[in-house]
Amino acid sequence: MHYDVIVIGAGAAGMMCAATAGQRGRRVLLLDHAVRLAEKIRISGGGRSNFTNLHVRHDCYISENPDFCRSALAQYTPQHFIALMQRYGIAYHEKKLGQLFCDDSSQQLIDMLDAECCAANVERRMGVAVHKVGRNEMFQLETSAGDFSCESLVIATGGLSIPQIGATAFGYQIAEQFGLPVTKLDPALVPLTFHVEDAARFAPLAGVSLDTEVRIGKVRFRENVLFTHKGLSGPAILQISSYWQPGQEIVIDLLPDLDAEAWLEERASSEQLLANAMAELGWPKRFAEAWLDGQGANVRGKDLAPKKRSQLAQALHNWRVLPNGTQGYKKAEVTRGGVSTRALSSKTMMANDVPGLFFIGEVVDITGWLGGYNFQWAWSSGFVAGKNC
């Protein structure tokens, strides 16, 4: 069977692309090996989907070519997606830092995109495995549902994150088959793990959350850090993990709103244990005791010599942690790296050297920050490909 466009991957980017192409009058087939539609949308945001961010800009994305995402994000903005939701009467709210969530359920977004596809006469087939992709004058697909051909083929198969809901390397394999380079792949927006010695010290603190600033070099995020049985998580850690490389330290400011040295000087004559004083700052006492272990958990303010006070203040603002690794793709929200943007047109998402072949969404080397940025990239890149495929 022949179609104008075949989109492989019925997730956020794929559904947006299929609907947009169908609205142009293109005959579109949407394929996915999964049985359930858009599972990643369904589970996102605790079931309410952080579907975009009001502060989307190109420097909130990581890529070999940081400027690549500018065009797509300008062509389809958060306001465009919000307007689509409003047409369907889907209520939403801003949680914090520009993050927008559905009031009710992420299923509303899936139903909306499905309705858009239906209105555009998109044919959808789920539970279909693609065995082989070839190209002569047209693209030819051999699948578990039969053979198909098309003029334009769109790869929207996502990355390696969350394999338990069906993530595969299919998109990267297709890119390499057609000669497109794929950049180094890593888990991103992912918890970090401790080395053995740090784990023994801090694992008992699992569940403790602190307001911090976390940084690597000039990159910094002000958000909470969450201690887990295996290491560190929470929004600040997930954000910085996208920039982290093995063997690299992360630096945590444990008191970002306080001048630690001045605060310690105020206690220069105090009989109060430092662990107790720090608990008054909002730290859980057990964290204060664990963090001060080896630095004087039983020390009183009056016991600190000026040099020691200065060293302790520096440590509070610059706690250096050397992660052992990450919790991997099973816990990663997205994949860092992907199909090289240097091989794609930023204006259309088509491969420069393979006319009719498009890559969109997470499979591309564009990784957004935590907070709705990756879904916005899916909407934007899907829309742009849909306008041009």
C-alpha positions as a LaTeX table, in Angstrom:
\begin{tabular}{lrrr}
\hline
Residue & $x$ (\AA) & $y$ (\AA) & $z$ (\AA) \\
\hline
Met1 & 0.00 & 0.00 & 0.00 \\
His2 & 1.26 & 3.44 & $-0.88$ \\
Tyr3 & 1.07 & 6.61 & 1.24 \\
Asp4 & 2.36 & 10.13 & 0.78 \\
Val5 & 3.85 & 10.08 & 4.28 \\
Ile6 & 4.63 & 7.33 & 6.77 \\
Val7 & 5.46 & 8.36 & 10.34 \\
Ile8 & 7.15 & 5.71 & 12.47 \\
Gly9 & 6.49 & 6.43 & 16.14 \\
Ala10 & 3.09 & 7.38 & 17.57 \\
Gly11 & 4.35 & 9.51 & 20.44 \\
Ala12 & 4.31 & 13.27 & 20.99 \\
Ala13 & 6.38 & 14.27 & 17.95 \\
Gly14 & 4.98 & 11.60 & 15.66 \\
Met15 & 1.33 & 12.39 & 16.36 \\
Met16 & 1.91 & 16.12 & 15.94 \\
Cys17 & 3.68 & 15.50 & 12.63 \\
Ala18 & 1.03 & 13.10 & 11.32 \\
Ala19 & $-1.82$ & 15.48 & 12.18 \\
Thr20 & $-0.05$ & 18.45 & 10.61 \\
Ala21 & 0.77 & 16.57 & 7.40 \\
Gly22 & $-2.74$ & 15.17 & 7.18 \\
Gln23 & $-4.23$ & 18.64 & 7.53 \\
Arg24 & $-2.28$ & 19.59 & 4.40 \\
Gly25 & $-4.13$ & 16.88 & 2.50 \\
Arg26 & $-1.30$ & 14.35 & 2.60 \\
Arg27 & $-2.25$ & 10.68 & 2.89 \\
Val28 & $-0.55$ & 9.66 & 6.13 \\
Leu29 & 0.11 & 6.34 & 7.85 \\
Leu30 & 1.19 & 6.41 & 11.51 \\
Leu31 & 2.93 & 3.23 & 12.71 \\
Asp32 & 4.14 & 2.11 & 16.13 \\
His33 & 5.41 & $-1.18$ & 17.54 \\
Ala34 & 3.69 & $-0.39$ & 20.85 \\
Val35 & 0.08 & $-1.36$ & 21.47 \\
Arg36 & $-0.74$ & 1.69 & 23.61 \\
Leu37 & $-0.69$ & 5.15 & 22.10 \\
Ala38 & 1.80 & 7.77 & 23.36 \\
Glu39 & 2.76 & 5.96 & 26.55 \\
Lys40 & 5.45 & 8.52 & 27.41 \\
Ile41 & 2.87 & 11.32 & 27.40 \\
Arg42 & 0.58 & 9.23 & 29.60 \\
Ile43 & 3.15 & 8.63 & 32.37 \\
Ser44 & 4.74 & 12.08 & 32.26 \\
Gly45 & 4.37 & 14.64 & 35.03 \\
Gly46 & 2.91 & 12.13 & 37.46 \\
Gly47 & 0.07 & 11.47 & 35.02 \\
Arg48 & $-0.65$ & 15.17 & 34.42 \\
Ser49 & 2.06 & 15.83 & 31.82 \\
Asn50 & 4.35 & 18.85 & 32.03 \\
Phe51 & 3.52 & 19.57 & 28.39 \\
Thr52 & 5.48 & 22.79 & 27.80 \\
Asn53 & 7.22 & 25.70 & 29.49 \\
Leu54 & 6.42 & 29.40 & 29.22 \\
His55 & 10.13 & 30.27 & 29.19 \\
Val56 & 11.23 & 28.12 & 26.23 \\
Arg57 & 14.29 & 29.51 & 24.47 \\
His58 & 17.08 & 27.91 & 22.46 \\
Asp59 & 19.67 & 28.04 & 25.26 \\
Cys60 & 17.53 & 25.68 & 27.36 \\
Tyr61 & 18.59 & 22.90 & 24.97 \\
Ile62 & 21.81 & 20.91 & 24.71 \\
Ser63 & 23.16 & 19.91 & 21.31 \\
Glu64 & 26.31 & 19.61 & 19.25 \\
Asn65 & 24.78 & 22.55 & 17.35 \\
Pro66 & 23.04 & 24.72 & 19.99 \\
Asp67 & 21.42 & 27.04 & 17.42 \\
Phe68 & 19.71 & 24.25 & 15.49 \\
Cys69 & 16.50 & 24.28 & 17.54 \\
Arg70 & 15.87 & 28.02 & 17.03 \\
Ser71 & 13.90 & 27.68 & 13.79 \\
Ala72 & 11.49 & 24.95 & 14.90 \\
Leu73 & 10.85 & 26.61 & 18.27 \\
Ala74 & 10.06 & 29.88 & 16.49 \\
Gln75 & 7.73 & 28.19 & 13.99 \\
Tyr76 & 5.70 & 26.44 & 16.69 \\
Thr77 & 5.79 & 28.07 & 20.11 \\
Pro78 & 4.34 & 27.13 & 23.52 \\
Gln79 & 1.53 & 29.61 & 22.78 \\
His80 & 0.59 & 27.64 & 19.66 \\
Phe81 & 0.24 & 24.43 & 21.69 \\
Ile82 & $-1.68$ & 26.22 & 24.46 \\
Ala83 & $-4.10$ & 27.56 & 21.83 \\
Leu84 & $-4.65$ & 24.00 & 20.57 \\
Met85 & $-5.42$ & 22.82 & 24.10 \\
Gln86 & $-7.84$ & 25.70 & 24.62 \\
Arg87 & $-9.73$ & 24.68 & 21.48 \\
Tyr88 & $-10.29$ & 21.32 & 23.13 \\
Gly89 & $-11.19$ & 22.85 & 26.49 \\
Ile90 & $-8.26$ & 21.27 & 28.32 \\
Ala91 & $-7.57$ & 23.10 & 31.60 \\
Tyr92 & $-3.99$ & 23.59 & 32.75 \\
His93 & $-1.97$ & 25.40 & 35.40 \\
Glu94 & 1.53 & 26.73 & 35.94 \\
Lys95 & 3.29 & 24.83 & 38.69 \\
Lys96 & 6.60 & 26.73 & 38.98 \\
Leu97 & 9.35 & 28.15 & 36.77 \\
Gly98 & 6.98 & 28.35 & 33.79 \\
Gln99 & 6.11 & 24.64 & 33.90 \\
Leu100 & 2.59 & 23.94 & 32.59 \\
Phe101 & 0.61 & 20.84 & 33.63 \\
Cys102 & $-2.85$ & 19.52 & 32.81 \\
Asp103 & $-5.34$ & 20.12 & 35.62 \\
Asp104 & $-6.84$ & 16.70 & 35.07 \\
Ser105 & $-4.94$ & 14.01 & 33.16 \\
Ser106 & $-2.26$ & 13.58 & 30.51 \\
Gln107 & $-4.73$ & 11.29 & 28.74 \\
Gln108 & $-6.50$ & 14.46 & 27.62 \\
Leu109 & $-3.44$ & 15.40 & 25.54 \\
Ile110 & $-3.31$ & 11.94 & 23.96 \\
Asp111 & $-7.02$ & 12.12 & 23.13 \\
Met112 & $-6.55$ & 15.61 & 21.67 \\
Leu113 & $-3.69$ & 14.56 & 19.40 \\
Asp114 & $-5.57$ & 11.41 & 18.41 \\
Ala115 & $-8.61$ & 13.55 & 17.51 \\
Glu116 & $-6.39$ & 15.86 & 15.45 \\
Cys117 & $-5.04$ & 12.85 & 13.56 \\
Cys118 & $-8.52$ & 11.45 & 12.99 \\
Ala119 & $-9.79$ & 14.82 & 11.72 \\
Ala120 & $-6.86$ & 14.86 & 9.28 \\
Asn121 & $-7.70$ & 11.32 & 8.05 \\
Val122 & $-4.46$ & 9.85 & 9.38 \\
Glu123 & $-4.48$ & 6.06 & 9.28 \\
Arg124 & $-2.98$ & 4.59 & 12.45 \\
Arg125 & $-1.71$ & 1.07 & 13.02 \\
Met126 & $-0.41$ & 0.02 & 16.44 \\
Gly127 & 1.53 & $-3.11$ & 17.38 \\
Val128 & 3.33 & $-3.11$ & 14.03 \\
Ala129 & 7.00 & $-4.07$ & 13.88 \\
Val130 & 9.07 & $-2.55$ & 11.06 \\
His131 & 11.45 & $-5.23$ & 9.81 \\
Lys132 & 13.20 & $-3.43$ & 6.99 \\
Val133 & 13.39 & 0.02 & 5.40 \\
Gly134 & 14.70 & 0.51 & 1.87 \\
Arg135 & 14.69 & 3.24 & $-0.75$ \\
Asn136 & 14.68 & 3.39 & $-4.52$ \\
Glu137 & 12.42 & 6.05 & $-6.01$ \\
Met138 & 10.25 & 5.67 & $-2.91$ \\
Phe139 & 10.80 & 4.41 & 0.62 \\
Gln140 & 9.77 & 0.77 & 1.06 \\
Leu141 & 8.86 & $-0.70$ & 4.44 \\
Glu142 & 8.55 & $-4.37$ & 5.25 \\
Thr143 & 6.46 & $-4.74$ & 8.40 \\
Ser144 & 4.53 & $-7.27$ & 10.42 \\
Ala145 & 1.37 & $-5.77$ & 8.88 \\
Gly146 & 2.59 & $-6.03$ & 5.29 \\
Asp147 & 4.60 & $-3.93$ & 2.87 \\
Phe148 & 4.17 & $-0.17$ & 2.48 \\
Ser149 & 5.73 & 2.56 & 0.37 \\
Cys150 & 5.84 & 6.34 & 0.71 \\
Glu151 & 7.37 & 9.52 & $-0.66$ \\
Ser152 & 8.27 & 10.92 & 2.77 \\
Leu153 & 9.38 & 8.87 & 5.77 \\
Val154 & 9.42 & 10.46 & 9.22 \\
Ile155 & 11.33 & 8.82 & 12.09 \\
Ala156 & 9.78 & 9.76 & 15.44 \\
Thr157 & 10.82 & 6.70 & 17.42 \\
Gly158 & 12.33 & 8.47 & 20.43 \\
Gly159 & 15.52 & 7.62 & 22.28 \\
Leu160 & 16.72 & 4.94 & 24.66 \\
Ser161 & 15.11 & 6.33 & 27.82 \\
Ile162 & 12.53 & 4.22 & 29.70 \\
Pro163 & 13.01 & 0.93 & 27.82 \\
Gln164 & 10.31 & $-0.62$ & 30.01 \\
Ile165 & 7.68 & 1.16 & 27.90 \\
Gly166 & 9.24 & 0.17 & 24.61 \\
Ala167 & 12.22 & 2.45 & 23.87 \\
Thr168 & 14.60 & 1.04 & 21.25 \\
Ala169 & 17.57 & 2.12 & 19.12 \\
Phe170 & 15.51 & 1.82 & 15.92 \\
Gly171 & 15.73 & 5.50 & 14.96 \\
Tyr172 & 19.51 & 5.61 & 15.30 \\
Gln173 & 19.82 & 2.45 & 13.21 \\
Ile174 & 17.77 & 3.99 & 10.40 \\
Ala175 & 19.91 & 7.13 & 10.53 \\
Glu176 & 23.11 & 5.11 & 10.24 \\
Gln177 & 21.62 & 2.97 & 7.45 \\
Phe178 & 21.13 & 6.13 & 5.38 \\
Gly179 & 24.54 & 7.58 & 6.25 \\
Leu180 & 23.52 & 10.12 & 8.89 \\
Pro181 & 25.91 & 10.42 & 11.85 \\
Val182 & 24.66 & 9.81 & 15.40 \\
Thr183 & 26.34 & 11.65 & 18.27 \\
Lys184 & 27.32 & 9.97 & 21.54 \\
Leu185 & 24.28 & 8.73 & 23.46 \\
Asp186 & 23.86 & 8.99 & 27.25 \\
Pro187 & 21.03 & 8.96 & 29.79 \\
Ala188 & 19.91 & 12.51 & 30.64 \\
Leu189 & 17.60 & 14.04 & 33.24 \\
Val190 & 18.63 & 11.07 & 35.35 \\
Pro191 & 19.53 & 10.48 & 39.04 \\
Leu192 & 23.24 & 10.22 & 39.89 \\
Thr193 & 24.77 & 7.47 & 42.03 \\
Phe194 & 27.27 & 7.65 & 44.89 \\
His195 & 30.61 & 5.91 & 45.22 \\
Val196 & 30.65 & 3.28 & 47.98 \\
Glu197 & 32.06 & 5.56 & 50.69 \\
Asp198 & 29.52 & 8.34 & 50.07 \\
Ala199 & 26.69 & 5.82 & 49.82 \\
Ala200 & 27.53 & 4.42 & 53.27 \\
Arg201 & 27.48 & 7.92 & 54.72 \\
Phe202 & 24.41 & 9.34 & 52.99 \\
Ala203 & 22.15 & 6.39 & 52.08 \\
Pro204 & 20.47 & 6.57 & 55.52 \\
Leu205 & 19.30 & 10.06 & 54.48 \\
Ala206 & 17.08 & 8.71 & 51.67 \\
Gly207 & 14.05 & 10.95 & 51.40 \\
Val208 & 15.78 & 14.13 & 52.63 \\
Ser209 & 15.27 & 17.07 & 50.26 \\
Leu210 & 17.18 & 20.37 & 50.35 \\
Asp211 & 16.92 & 23.65 & 48.47 \\
Thr212 & 20.33 & 24.08 & 46.81 \\
Glu213 & 22.21 & 25.45 & 43.84 \\
Val214 & 24.03 & 22.75 & 41.86 \\
Arg215 & 26.66 & 23.57 & 39.27 \\
Ile216 & 29.19 & 22.21 & 36.81 \\
Gly217 & 31.47 & 24.96 & 35.55 \\
Lys218 & 29.28 & 27.88 & 34.48 \\
Val219 & 26.11 & 25.77 & 34.31 \\
Arg220 & 24.00 & 26.07 & 37.47 \\
Phe221 & 20.49 & 25.18 & 38.60 \\
Arg222 & 18.65 & 26.41 & 41.70 \\
Glu223 & 16.28 & 23.62 & 42.72 \\
Asn224 & 15.87 & 20.86 & 45.28 \\
Val225 & 18.28 & 17.95 & 45.72 \\
Leu226 & 16.81 & 14.66 & 46.92 \\
Phe227 & 18.89 & 12.00 & 48.69 \\
Thr228 & 18.12 & 8.43 & 47.61 \\
His229 & 19.37 & 5.01 & 48.68 \\
Lys230 & 21.68 & 5.03 & 45.65 \\
Gly231 & 22.74 & 8.66 & 45.37 \\
Leu232 & 21.23 & 12.02 & 44.47 \\
Ser233 & 18.07 & 12.93 & 42.57 \\
Gly234 & 15.56 & 15.79 & 42.61 \\
Pro235 & 15.11 & 18.56 & 40.01 \\
Ala236 & 18.56 & 20.17 & 40.45 \\
Ile237 & 20.35 & 16.84 & 39.99 \\
Leu238 & 18.22 & 15.78 & 37.02 \\
Gln239 & 19.02 & 19.12 & 35.37 \\
Ile240 & 22.76 & 18.98 & 35.97 \\
Ser241 & 22.93 & 15.30 & 34.91 \\
Ser242 & 22.39 & 16.39 & 31.30 \\
Tyr243 & 25.73 & 18.23 & 31.48 \\
Trp244 & 27.62 & 15.71 & 33.62 \\
Gln245 & 30.39 & 13.51 & 32.22 \\
Pro246 & 31.93 & 10.47 & 33.99 \\
Gly247 & 34.79 & 11.47 & 36.29 \\
Gln248 & 33.45 & 15.00 & 36.70 \\
Glu249 & 32.62 & 16.58 & 40.05 \\
Ile250 & 29.41 & 18.45 & 40.73 \\
Val251 & 29.46 & 21.36 & 43.17 \\
Ile252 & 26.52 & 21.95 & 45.51 \\
Asp253 & 25.83 & 25.19 & 47.39 \\
Leu254 & 23.96 & 23.93 & 50.46 \\
Leu255 & 23.09 & 27.44 & 51.67 \\
Pro256 & 22.44 & 29.45 & 48.49 \\
Asp257 & 20.59 & 32.27 & 50.30 \\
Leu258 & 23.03 & 32.68 & 53.17 \\
Asp259 & 26.54 & 34.01 & 53.74 \\
Ala260 & 27.81 & 30.93 & 55.56 \\
Glu261 & 30.95 & 32.60 & 56.94 \\
Ala262 & 29.00 & 35.53 & 58.39 \\
Trp263 & 26.46 & 33.10 & 59.86 \\
Leu264 & 29.25 & 31.07 & 61.51 \\
Glu265 & 30.89 & 34.24 & 62.86 \\
Glu266 & 27.62 & 35.13 & 64.58 \\
Arg267 & 27.99 & 31.86 & 66.49 \\
Ala268 & 31.62 & 32.41 & 67.42 \\
Ser269 & 30.71 & 32.49 & 71.12 \\
Ser270 & 27.77 & 30.09 & 70.98 \\
Glu271 & 27.47 & 26.96 & 73.13 \\
Gln272 & 25.03 & 25.46 & 70.64 \\
Leu273 & 26.13 & 22.41 & 68.64 \\
Leu274 & 26.58 & 23.28 & 64.96 \\
Ala275 & 24.36 & 20.37 & 63.94 \\
Asn276 & 21.52 & 21.85 & 66.00 \\
Ala277 & 22.14 & 25.35 & 64.64 \\
Met278 & 22.05 & 24.07 & 61.09 \\
Ala279 & 18.81 & 22.25 & 61.77 \\
Glu280 & 17.35 & 25.68 & 62.62 \\
Leu281 & 18.21 & 26.76 & 59.06 \\
Gly282 & 15.75 & 24.20 & 57.75 \\
Trp283 & 18.13 & 21.27 & 57.41 \\
Pro284 & 16.87 & 17.96 & 58.82 \\
Lys285 & 19.02 & 17.33 & 61.88 \\
Arg286 & 20.08 & 13.91 & 60.63 \\
Phe287 & 21.40 & 15.52 & 57.45 \\
Ala288 & 23.33 & 18.13 & 59.44 \\
Glu289 & 24.90 & 15.41 & 61.58 \\
Ala290 & 25.79 & 13.24 & 58.58 \\
Trp291 & 27.21 & 16.11 & 56.54 \\
Leu292 & 29.25 & 17.46 & 59.48 \\
Asp293 & 30.59 & 14.00 & 60.29 \\
Gly294 & 34.34 & 14.35 & 60.03 \\
Gln295 & 34.03 & 18.14 & 60.12 \\
Gly296 & 32.94 & 18.29 & 63.73 \\
Ala297 & 29.38 & 17.09 & 64.20 \\
Asn298 & 29.73 & 17.70 & 67.94 \\
Val299 & 31.52 & 21.02 & 67.61 \\
Arg300 & 30.01 & 24.18 & 69.09 \\
Gly301 & 30.21 & 27.53 & 67.39 \\
Lys302 & 32.69 & 28.79 & 69.98 \\
Asp303 & 35.06 & 25.90 & 69.23 \\
Leu304 & 35.72 & 26.98 & 65.66 \\
Ala305 & 38.94 & 28.86 & 65.04 \\
Pro306 & 38.70 & 31.56 & 62.34 \\
Lys307 & 40.54 & 29.42 & 59.77 \\
Lys308 & 38.31 & 26.41 & 60.43 \\
Arg309 & 35.25 & 28.66 & 60.25 \\
Ser310 & 36.31 & 29.91 & 56.83 \\
Gln311 & 37.00 & 26.37 & 55.60 \\
Leu312 & 33.62 & 25.17 & 56.79 \\
Ala313 & 31.87 & 28.12 & 55.11 \\
Gln314 & 33.65 & 27.31 & 51.86 \\
Ala315 & 32.56 & 23.67 & 52.13 \\
Leu316 & 28.94 & 24.68 & 52.74 \\
His317 & 28.90 & 26.77 & 49.58 \\
Asn318 & 31.07 & 24.39 & 47.56 \\
Trp319 & 30.28 & 20.82 & 48.57 \\
Arg320 & 32.09 & 18.74 & 45.96 \\
Val321 & 30.53 & 15.41 & 45.04 \\
Leu322 & 32.10 & 12.95 & 42.59 \\
Pro323 & 29.25 & 10.75 & 41.28 \\
Asn324 & 29.96 & 7.14 & 40.49 \\
Gly325 & 27.58 & 7.18 & 37.53 \\
Thr326 & 23.89 & 7.47 & 36.70 \\
Gln327 & 20.90 & 5.21 & 37.25 \\
Gly328 & 20.81 & 4.62 & 33.50 \\
Tyr329 & 18.14 & 4.68 & 30.83 \\
Lys330 & 15.55 & 2.97 & 33.04 \\
Lys331 & 15.41 & 6.09 & 35.21 \\
Ala332 & 16.35 & 8.69 & 32.58 \\
Glu333 & 13.61 & 10.95 & 31.28 \\
Val334 & 15.37 & 11.53 & 27.95 \\
Thr335 & 18.43 & 10.58 & 25.90 \\
Arg336 & 21.30 & 13.02 & 25.44 \\
Gly337 & 22.68 & 12.94 & 21.90 \\
Gly338 & 21.08 & 11.50 & 18.78 \\
Val339 & 20.90 & 12.02 & 15.04 \\
Ser340 & 23.38 & 14.79 & 14.29 \\
Thr341 & 21.73 & 18.14 & 13.64 \\
Arg342 & 24.50 & 18.86 & 11.13 \\
Ala343 & 22.90 & 16.25 & 8.87 \\
Leu344 & 19.42 & 17.84 & 9.08 \\
Ser345 & 17.73 & 21.03 & 7.89 \\
Ser346 & 16.73 & 23.15 & 10.87 \\
Lys347 & 13.88 & 24.67 & 8.82 \\
Thr348 & 12.26 & 21.37 & 7.73 \\
Met349 & 13.85 & 18.54 & 9.84 \\
Met350 & 14.68 & 16.70 & 6.59 \\
Ala351 & 18.01 & 14.95 & 6.08 \\
Asn352 & 20.24 & 17.14 & 3.92 \\
Asp353 & 21.45 & 14.27 & 1.75 \\
Val354 & 18.38 & 11.99 & 1.77 \\
Pro355 & 15.36 & 13.79 & 0.28 \\
Gly356 & 12.12 & 12.78 & 1.96 \\
Leu357 & 13.70 & 11.38 & 5.13 \\
Phe358 & 12.87 & 13.31 & 8.34 \\
Phe359 & 13.88 & 12.92 & 11.99 \\
Ile360 & 11.97 & 14.57 & 14.84 \\
Gly361 & 11.68 & 14.57 & 18.62 \\
Glu362 & 14.00 & 12.80 & 21.04 \\
Val363 & 15.80 & 10.78 & 18.34 \\
Val364 & 17.50 & 14.05 & 17.27 \\
Asp365 & 20.53 & 15.45 & 19.10 \\
Ile366 & 18.43 & 18.02 & 20.98 \\
Thr367 & 18.03 & 17.59 & 24.75 \\
Gly368 & 15.88 & 20.03 & 26.68 \\
Trp369 & 15.92 & 21.00 & 30.33 \\
Leu370 & 13.57 & 19.46 & 32.84 \\
Gly371 & 10.21 & 21.22 & 32.97 \\
Gly372 & 8.34 & 20.76 & 29.69 \\
Tyr373 & 11.15 & 21.70 & 27.30 \\
Asn374 & 11.42 & 18.26 & 25.71 \\
Phe375 & 7.71 & 18.04 & 24.98 \\
Gln376 & 7.88 & 21.48 & 23.37 \\
Trp377 & 10.71 & 20.23 & 21.15 \\
Ala378 & 8.48 & 17.29 & 20.19 \\
Trp379 & 5.58 & 19.61 & 19.27 \\
Ser380 & 7.81 & 22.06 & 17.40 \\
Ser381 & 9.90 & 19.56 & 15.45 \\
Gly382 & 6.81 & 17.46 & 14.68 \\
Phe383 & 4.92 & 20.47 & 13.38 \\
Val384 & 7.83 & 21.63 & 11.18 \\
Ala385 & 8.30 & 18.17 & 9.63 \\
Gly386 & 4.53 & 17.87 & 9.16 \\
Lys387 & 4.54 & 21.13 & 7.17 \\
Asn388 & 7.31 & 19.90 & 4.89 \\
Cys389 & 6.98 & 16.13 & 4.50 \\
\hline
\end{tabular}
